[in-house]
Amino acid sequence: MVIKPQLDRENVLGIDHGVNNWLTCVSNVNTSLIVDGKQIKSMNRWYNKQISTIKENQPTGFWSNKLAAVTEKRNRQMRFGN
């Protein structure tokens, strides 16, 4: 069984996906929200630098336990905000 929610079409929410501000949300009911993306951007920069260093002078498709560990750390940081 599918239950359709009742929508109030008078209330709207605008969402802007940016770079430094990851999400900026504004509604017509006097609420707004900004999700800062600087920490996420920093984590991605660190991750990309680590991956680049490890993969340097390696063949295409190279994978190792070190790459797996760095990737897992980054994924945990993204999920849990550590």
Secondary structure, DSSP 4 states (H G I P E B T S, - for coil): ---PPPP-TT--EEEEE-SSEEEEEEETTS-EEEEE-HHHHHHHHHHHHHHHHHHTT--TT---HHHHHHHHHHHHHHHH--
